[in-house]
């Protein structure tokens, strides 16, 4: 080899530059042959990915694939342009650290919450409403009681047979009814509106005499509960008021079973009416050895809206002298009177007021200490004899008539019931 290179050197001296070029070409050819011969000594094969490479790119094999040699091949321009990813360098894996797992909270989830801010909003509750009436069926002229309640509400409105804003729960009377009536409520809250209704069925009254005439008269035959009278008993409407707005209807089955519906608005004026069980009487007060009577009544009790009372009205000396015995009173202080005398009859105190020819007994020592009695009995003869003896009734007074009923002055525009549940009269 050295001899060959020597010869070339000699020739280059002789021929100068052309010979030098020939030497370079021969050297390149020889180097290429050396590379080929070296490559054939390795058994590794070059595997190319099926992926294409872009024009003019180079493919580099893993240096460990071919005896540690790095081969670079020029890529022909006809190979597609999809790049082949560079293989990752093989290295020993780094052990992962073991972390303690974080336990999830076991607290009760909020009803409604913003998971980012933690803001809690209370759930909106749906409102409810109930309405009932008792009894559900009544006779004309009677009343019933409404009871209602609601939840998750702030206001309720009544409609139907009643109207206006009402409380969210409560109870009240329907007032006197003469026809079927339906009551509605609508209660509202932030969650919406709830409705409820109830109906009262009103049946025709089972009374033998019904009248709205101012001089209405219900006659009855002789009655075993009324003894010593000089006539058959009757129940009279007896409205004498000139107040055109006053309304009264009488329902009567017997002298001891009747009632009225009354509607007056007089701003607590005078007496408008005296519906009553009545009968004629004869003889002197002293001519009877015993005169007793009993009663059982139902009247309104609200003195803020009602002025009226249950009372006996006894007449003497051909309608010249009148004695009233009030037994159950609903009235304010406007109707108070000044007592002129007090006495005790059958163990109970009474006080006497005088208005001209009218003498009025009231239960209790004075009007500030009334002893109202919805039911009871009274010794009528003892009262009358005491009056004769003390100058409040002429001696040997003669009976004209006796009666028991209600004086009504005002109901503040509301229809109210005044009812006789039982009555007896025994004059012997």
C-alpha positions as CSV (number, residue, x, y, z in Angstrom):
1,X,0.0,0.0,0.0
2,X,2.8,2.3,0.9
3,X,4.4,1.6,-2.4
4,X,1.2,2.5,-4.2
5,X,1.0,5.8,-2.4
6,X,4.6,6.5,-3.1
7,X,4.0,6.0,-6.8
8,X,1.0,8.4,-6.7
9,X,3.2,11.0,-5.0
10,X,5.8,10.7,-7.6
11,X,3.3,11.0,-10.3
12,X,1.8,14.1,-8.7
13,X,5.1,15.8,-8.8
14,X,5.3,14.9,-12.4
15,X,1.8,15.8,-13.5
16,X,0.9,18.2,-10.7
17,X,-2.9,19.0,-10.2
18,X,-4.6,16.4,-12.4
19,X,-2.9,13.6,-10.6
20,X,-4.0,15.0,-7.3
21,X,-7.7,14.9,-8.2
22,X,-7.3,11.3,-9.3
23,X,-5.8,10.5,-5.9
24,X,-8.7,12.0,-4.0
25,X,-11.3,10.0,-6.1
26,X,-9.5,6.8,-5.5
27,X,-9.3,7.5,-1.8
28,X,-13.1,8.1,-1.6
29,X,-13.8,4.8,-3.4
30,X,-11.5,2.9,-1.1
31,X,-13.2,4.4,2.0
32,X,-16.6,3.5,0.8
33,X,-15.5,-0.1,0.2
34,X,-14.1,-0.2,3.8
35,X,-17.5,0.9,5.2
36,X,-19.4,-1.8,3.2
37,X,-17.0,-4.5,4.3
38,X,-17.4,-3.4,7.9
39,X,-21.2,-3.4,7.8
40,X,-21.4,-6.9,6.5
41,X,-19.7,-8.2,9.7
42,X,-22.7,-7.3,11.9
43,X,-25.8,-9.5,12.1
44,X,-28.2,-6.7,13.2
45,X,-30.7,-5.6,10.6
46,X,-32.1,-2.2,10.3
47,X,-35.9,-2.1,10.8
48,X,-37.6,1.0,9.6
49,X,-41.0,2.1,10.9
50,X,-43.8,1.8,8.3
51,X,-44.2,5.5,8.8
52,X,-42.9,7.8,6.1
53,X,-40.5,10.6,6.5
54,X,-40.4,13.9,4.9
55,X,-38.3,14.8,1.9
56,X,-34.7,15.3,2.6
57,X,-34.9,14.0,6.2
58,X,-32.5,11.5,7.8
59,X,-33.4,8.2,9.6
60,X,-31.3,7.4,12.7
61,X,-31.4,3.9,14.1
62,X,-30.9,3.1,17.8
63,X,-27.1,3.0,18.4
64,X,-27.5,-0.4,20.2
65,X,-29.3,-1.9,17.2
66,X,-26.2,-2.3,15.0
67,X,-23.1,-2.9,17.1
68,X,-23.1,0.5,18.5
69,X,-22.6,2.1,15.0
70,X,-24.7,5.1,14.1
71,X,-25.8,4.9,10.4
72,X,-27.3,7.8,8.6
73,X,-29.1,7.2,5.3
74,X,-30.3,9.8,2.9
75,X,-34.0,9.6,2.4
76,X,-35.2,9.5,-1.2
77,X,-37.7,12.3,-2.1
78,X,-40.4,9.8,-2.9
79,X,-41.0,8.7,0.7
80,X,-44.2,10.2,2.2
81,X,-43.9,13.1,4.6
82,X,-45.3,11.6,7.9
83,X,-42.6,11.9,10.6
84,X,-41.4,8.9,12.6
85,X,-41.1,9.6,16.4
86,X,-37.7,9.4,18.0
87,X,-37.4,6.3,20.2
88,X,-37.2,6.9,23.9
89,X,-33.9,6.3,25.6
90,X,-33.9,3.2,27.8
91,X,-33.3,3.9,31.4
92,X,-33.9,2.4,34.8
93,X,-37.4,3.2,36.1
94,X,-37.6,5.6,39.1
95,X,-39.8,4.1,41.9
96,X,-43.0,6.1,42.5
97,X,-43.5,7.5,46.0
98,X,-46.4,6.0,48.0
99,X,-48.6,8.7,49.3
100,X,-51.3,8.3,52.1
101,X,-54.7,8.6,50.5
102,X,-56.9,11.5,51.7
103,X,-60.2,10.3,53.3
104,X,-63.4,11.9,51.9
105,X,-65.5,13.9,54.3
106,X,-68.5,12.0,55.8
107,X,-70.4,15.1,56.8
108,X,-74.0,15.4,55.6
109,X,-74.1,17.4,52.3
110,X,-75.7,20.8,52.4
111,X,-79.2,21.0,51.1
112,X,-78.2,23.5,48.4
113,X,-74.7,24.8,48.1
114,X,-72.3,26.5,45.8
115,X,-69.3,24.1,45.7
116,X,-66.9,26.9,44.8
117,X,-67.9,29.4,47.5
118,X,-69.5,27.1,50.1
119,X,-72.6,29.4,50.3
120,X,-75.7,27.5,51.6
121,X,-79.2,28.3,50.5
122,X,-82.2,27.0,52.5
123,X,-84.7,24.9,50.5
124,X,-88.0,26.6,49.5
125,X,-90.8,24.7,51.2
126,X,-94.2,24.2,49.6
127,X,-97.1,25.8,51.5
128,X,-100.2,23.8,52.7
129,X,-103.7,24.9,53.8
130,X,-106.6,23.1,55.4
131,X,-110.1,24.4,56.1
132,X,-112.9,22.5,57.9
133,X,-116.4,23.4,59.2
134,X,-118.4,21.9,62.1
135,X,-121.1,20.9,61.9
136,X,-121.2,20.4,58.1
137,X,-125.0,20.3,58.1
138,X,-127.3,22.7,60.0
139,X,-130.8,23.9,60.0
140,X,-131.6,27.3,58.6
141,X,-131.1,30.0,61.2
142,X,-128.2,28.2,62.9
143,X,-124.5,28.8,62.6
144,X,-121.3,26.6,62.2
145,X,-117.6,27.0,63.1
146,X,-114.9,27.4,60.6
147,X,-111.4,26.2,61.5
148,X,-108.3,26.6,59.3
149,X,-104.5,26.2,59.4
150,X,-101.6,26.5,57.0
151,X,-97.8,25.9,56.9
152,X,-95.0,27.7,55.2
153,X,-97.3,30.7,54.5
154,X,-97.2,34.4,55.4
155,X,-100.8,35.4,54.5
156,X,-104.3,34.0,53.8
157,X,-107.3,35.5,51.9
158,X,-110.9,34.3,52.4
159,X,-113.4,34.1,49.5
160,X,-116.7,32.6,48.7
161,X,-119.2,32.9,51.6
162,X,-116.7,35.1,53.4
163,X,-114.0,37.5,52.3
164,X,-111.0,39.6,53.3
165,X,-107.6,39.0,54.7
166,X,-107.5,36.4,57.6
167,X,-104.8,35.0,59.8
168,X,-102.7,32.0,58.7
169,X,-104.6,29.9,61.2
170,X,-107.7,30.3,63.4
171,X,-111.4,29.7,63.8
172,X,-114.6,31.8,63.7
173,X,-118.3,31.4,63.4
174,X,-120.0,31.5,60.1
175,X,-122.8,33.5,61.6
176,X,-126.4,32.6,61.0
177,X,-126.9,30.8,57.7
178,X,-130.1,30.4,55.7
179,X,-128.7,28.7,52.6
180,X,-125.8,26.4,51.5
181,X,-122.5,28.2,51.8
182,X,-119.0,27.4,50.6
183,X,-115.9,29.0,52.2
184,X,-112.5,29.2,50.5
185,X,-109.1,30.2,51.7
186,X,-105.9,30.9,49.6
187,X,-102.7,31.0,51.6
188,X,-99.4,32.1,50.1
189,X,-95.7,31.8,51.0
190,X,-92.3,31.9,49.3
191,X,-92.9,28.4,47.9
192,X,-96.2,29.2,46.2
193,X,-100.0,29.2,47.1
194,X,-102.2,26.6,48.7
195,X,-106.0,26.5,48.6
196,X,-108.7,24.8,50.7
197,X,-112.5,25.0,50.9
198,X,-115.4,23.7,53.1
199,X,-119.1,23.7,52.5
200,X,-122.0,24.0,55.0
201,X,-125.3,22.3,54.0
202,X,-128.3,24.3,55.3
203,X,-131.6,22.5,55.5
204,X,-135.1,24.0,55.9
205,X,-136.0,24.5,59.5
206,X,-138.4,22.1,61.1
207,X,-140.5,24.8,62.8
208,X,-144.3,24.9,62.5
209,X,-144.4,28.7,62.5
210,X,-142.0,31.0,60.7
211,X,-142.7,34.7,60.2
212,X,-140.7,37.9,59.4
213,X,-143.7,40.2,59.8
214,X,-143.3,42.9,62.4
215,X,-146.5,41.8,64.1
216,X,-146.0,38.1,63.3
217,X,-148.0,35.8,65.6
218,X,-147.6,32.1,66.3
219,X,-150.5,30.7,68.3
220,X,-150.3,27.4,70.2
221,X,-152.9,25.3,72.1
222,X,-152.8,24.9,75.8
223,X,-149.4,23.7,77.0
224,X,-148.5,21.5,80.0
225,X,-145.4,23.7,80.6
226,X,-147.6,26.8,81.1
227,X,-149.9,26.5,84.1
228,X,-152.2,29.1,85.6
229,X,-152.6,31.2,82.5
230,X,-155.9,32.6,81.4
231,X,-155.4,32.0,77.7
232,X,-153.6,29.7,75.3
233,X,-150.0,30.6,74.9
234,X,-148.4,32.1,71.8
235,X,-145.1,33.3,70.5
236,X,-145.1,36.8,69.0
237,X,-142.6,38.6,66.7
238,X,-143.4,41.9,68.3
239,X,-141.2,44.3,66.4
240,X,-142.1,47.9,67.0
241,X,-139.0,49.7,65.7
242,X,-139.4,52.3,63.0
243,X,-135.8,51.5,62.0
244,X,-136.3,50.3,58.4
245,X,-132.9,48.5,58.4
246,X,-133.8,46.1,61.2
247,X,-134.4,42.5,60.2
248,X,-135.9,39.8,62.3
249,X,-137.4,36.4,61.6
250,X,-139.1,34.2,64.1
251,X,-139.0,30.3,64.1
252,X,-141.3,28.7,66.6
253,X,-142.2,25.1,67.4
254,X,-143.8,25.7,70.8
255,X,-143.9,28.3,73.6
256,X,-140.7,26.7,75.0
257,X,-138.9,26.0,71.7
258,X,-138.3,29.0,69.4
259,X,-135.7,31.5,68.3
260,X,-135.2,34.6,66.2
261,X,-132.5,35.9,63.9
262,X,-131.9,39.6,64.4
263,X,-129.8,42.1,62.5
264,X,-129.7,45.6,63.8
265,X,-127.2,48.5,63.4
266,X,-128.3,51.3,65.7
267,X,-125.0,52.4,67.2
268,X,-126.3,51.0,70.5
269,X,-129.7,52.7,70.4
270,X,-132.9,51.9,72.2
271,X,-134.9,48.7,72.2
272,X,-136.2,47.6,68.8
273,X,-138.2,44.5,69.6
274,X,-139.4,42.0,72.2
275,X,-140.2,38.6,70.6
276,X,-141.7,36.5,73.4
277,X,-143.7,33.6,74.7
278,X,-146.9,35.2,76.0
279,X,-150.1,34.5,77.8
280,X,-152.9,36.3,79.6
281,X,-153.3,36.3,83.3
282,X,-156.0,37.3,85.8
283,X,-156.3,37.6,89.5
284,X,-154.4,39.5,92.1
285,X,-150.7,39.0,92.9
286,X,-151.7,37.9,96.5
287,X,-154.3,35.6,95.1
288,X,-151.7,33.0,94.1
289,X,-150.0,30.9,96.7
290,X,-147.0,30.3,94.3
291,X,-145.7,31.6,91.0
292,X,-142.4,30.2,89.8
293,X,-140.8,30.0,86.4
294,X,-137.7,28.6,84.8
295,X,-135.7,29.3,81.6
296,X,-132.9,28.1,79.4
297,X,-131.7,30.5,76.6
298,X,-128.8,31.1,74.2
299,X,-127.8,34.6,73.3
300,X,-124.7,36.4,71.9
301,X,-122.2,37.3,74.6
302,X,-120.0,39.9,72.8
303,X,-120.8,43.2,74.5
304,X,-118.7,45.0,71.9
305,X,-121.1,44.2,69.1
306,X,-124.4,43.2,70.8
307,X,-126.9,44.8,73.1
308,X,-129.7,42.6,74.2
309,X,-131.0,40.4,77.0
310,X,-133.4,37.7,78.1
311,X,-136.2,38.9,80.4
312,X,-139.7,38.5,81.8
313,X,-142.1,41.2,81.0
314,X,-145.1,41.2,83.4
315,X,-148.1,43.6,83.2
316,X,-150.5,44.7,85.9
317,X,-153.5,46.9,86.4
318,X,-154.7,46.8,82.8
319,X,-151.3,47.6,81.3
320,X,-150.7,50.5,83.7
321,X,-147.7,48.9,85.6
322,X,-144.8,47.0,84.1
323,X,-142.3,44.8,85.9
324,X,-139.3,43.4,84.0
325,X,-137.0,40.7,85.4
326,X,-133.8,40.4,83.3
327,X,-132.0,37.1,83.6
328,X,-129.1,37.0,81.0
329,X,-127.7,40.3,79.8
330,X,-125.3,41.2,77.0
331,X,-124.8,45.0,76.9
332,X,-122.2,47.6,77.5
333,X,-122.2,50.4,80.1
334,X,-124.5,52.6,78.0
335,X,-127.4,50.5,79.3
336,X,-126.4,50.6,82.9
337,X,-128.9,51.9,85.4
338,X,-128.8,53.3,88.9
339,X,-130.2,50.9,91.5
340,X,-132.9,52.2,93.8
341,X,-133.1,49.1,95.8
342,X,-131.5,45.7,96.3
343,X,-133.0,42.4,97.7
344,X,-132.3,38.7,97.9
345,X,-134.7,36.2,96.3
346,X,-134.1,32.5,96.5
347,X,-130.6,33.1,97.8
348,X,-129.5,35.4,95.0
349,X,-129.0,39.2,95.1
350,X,-131.0,41.5,92.7
351,X,-131.0,45.2,92.2
352,X,-134.0,47.3,91.0
353,X,-134.0,50.2,88.6
354,X,-137.0,52.4,87.9
355,X,-137.9,54.1,84.6
356,X,-141.3,55.9,85.1
357,X,-143.9,53.2,85.3
358,X,-141.4,50.5,84.3
359,X,-139.5,48.7,87.1
360,X,-136.5,46.6,86.0
361,X,-134.8,43.9,88.1
362,X,-131.3,42.8,87.2
363,X,-129.3,39.9,88.7
364,X,-126.4,41.0,91.1
365,X,-126.0,43.9,93.5
366,X,-125.5,46.5,90.7
367,X,-124.6,46.7,87.0
368,X,-120.9,46.4,87.7
369,X,-121.6,43.0,89.4
370,X,-124.1,41.3,87.2
371,X,-124.8,37.6,87.7
372,X,-125.9,36.5,84.3
373,X,-127.7,33.2,84.1
374,X,-128.3,31.4,80.8
375,X,-130.6,29.0,82.7
376,X,-132.2,29.1,86.1
377,X,-135.5,29.7,87.9
378,X,-137.1,32.6,89.8
379,X,-139.7,33.0,92.5
380,X,-141.9,35.5,90.8
381,X,-144.5,35.8,93.5
382,X,-141.8,36.7,96.2
383,X,-140.5,39.5,94.0
384,X,-144.0,41.0,93.3
385,X,-145.1,40.8,97.0
386,X,-141.8,42.5,98.1
387,X,-142.5,45.3,95.5
388,X,-146.0,45.8,96.9
389,X,-144.7,45.9,100.4
390,X,-142.0,48.4,99.6
391,X,-144.0,50.8,97.4
392,X,-142.7,49.8,94.0
393,X,-146.0,48.2,92.9
394,X,-149.5,49.2,94.0
395,X,-150.9,46.8,96.7
396,X,-153.4,44.2,95.5
397,X,-152.2,44.7,91.9
398,X,-154.2,42.7,89.4
399,X,-152.5,40.6,86.7
400,X,-152.9,41.6,83.0
401,X,-150.4,39.4,81.1
402,X,-147.1,37.6,81.5
403,X,-144.4,36.9,78.9
404,X,-140.7,35.8,78.5
405,X,-138.5,36.7,75.6
406,X,-135.7,39.0,74.4
407,X,-135.2,42.7,74.1
408,X,-132.8,43.5,71.3
409,X,-131.1,46.9,70.7
410,X,-128.2,46.3,68.4
411,X,-126.1,43.6,66.7
412,X,-123.7,46.0,64.9
413,X,-125.1,44.9,61.5
414,X,-124.4,41.2,62.1
415,X,-127.2,38.5,62.1
416,X,-127.4,37.0,65.6
417,X,-129.5,34.3,67.2
418,X,-131.5,34.7,70.3
419,X,-133.0,31.3,71.3
420,X,-135.3,29.8,73.9
421,X,-134.3,26.2,74.6
422,X,-136.7,25.7,77.4
423,X,-139.3,27.6,79.4
424,X,-142.0,26.9,82.1
425,X,-144.5,28.9,84.0
426,X,-146.4,27.6,87.1
427,X,-148.9,29.9,88.8
428,X,-151.1,28.2,91.4
